[in-house]
């Protein structure tokens, strides 16, 4: 009897202990799945369809199949502003906001107050740190009006969280890392070094200096660039290798494999950006940042923002249907798999969260479209400025009413308009209204133009709501133009060869959005999501405040 009693008590105690245990597990599960490290990956100029079009080139151990298979993919993610370019893209991803609020309405814009062209991360008050290239380091996030998710992480952790930005492009590193970053580093094509600016620090940290000393670019050049997959994969998935409409980057004759990069060793550090080795250089820098800054090894969450720029350089030169592009993505897939392995081994599996997206997608090369009977054309923004000024020169002998045409936006010279409107000429008063009307009726006759929109009076134009929203989201009085030229599908301003992006069309604005790791569900969604939803979703995952200007929503399906 005593024995039975004892067993009864024991089993009660065991059950109680189990219950306690279950409770503590339960409370752990309901508390946020806080990652030790967030890795933000932006692939510059990645079209969403590359995830699927190039599937046969991706390895089971590579990055894309792991992120797709074990993580969450938002398959209908779009950009909701204009122009769809790098500066605006990185700003939107990390602020959850749009150019009308965050202020980065392009890579460059005409500043209506300063009356000059500005570069999105230009800051003439700071200096280069890490090389002798003077202009390469006159950069900071000061033109960005709002906070980033990385800023909010710094604030939420009382500045204990470490935030580092890394990219070949300055803007791909600076805008993601935010205002309060511990460091942002980018590639100086003159010296082959990763550099920063005095905005962040007076001298490079030891891990960046050690990385620069290794002169990795030369060892990548020594490998040259040849196909990484079997040849039949290129012929079945791509256009021909040599095309007259591709740009000649590596010599004056060829646009086909193999490329002799060894010729540039010690001479020209700019070429690496046009090869997949630019991605490998960045992955190596990322590993050194994790080691050097002990990212993921603190009591609070750290953040590493990486932006792979080489896919954009390769895209501009060779286009989305080139062998170079397929080879880039096949190698990037391997490099990303390699980075995930590294994170598993250092930070620990499921202890970090990754998201992967793009700052914009990209169009097919116009001549590639045309040879396949698809609509396309080339346009030159620069020529249009002179043409437009020519109209007024002829009628009124005034030659400078248009100050700039940039990213399909026409900027008027408002000082000159104020002056000339006082004088009524033989053709009546030349006021802003009349000038806009004259420009619009001139441009609308052009074969490649679909619409010309008065940006301050968007409701005047019959316009699909989607385009109206995108233009509304982009208007900032100091940095925007007066009229927006909406080109027909497939038309772009991109020189004589290669391609570009920047338009509202799906080929420029449909981007991948993959999530993976701590706190992330496994699955996929075709629900329409927006680039501006990324930062609010991260804020929810991390249980921190959204960036100050965020207008996106939390994508709840993604989160556990
Ligand atoms: Zn680009």
Boltz pocket constraint, residues with backbone or C-beta under 6 A from the ligand:
constraints:
  - pocket:
      binder: B
      contacts: [[A, 45], [A, 86], [A, 312], [A, 316], [A, 501]]
      max_distance: 6.0
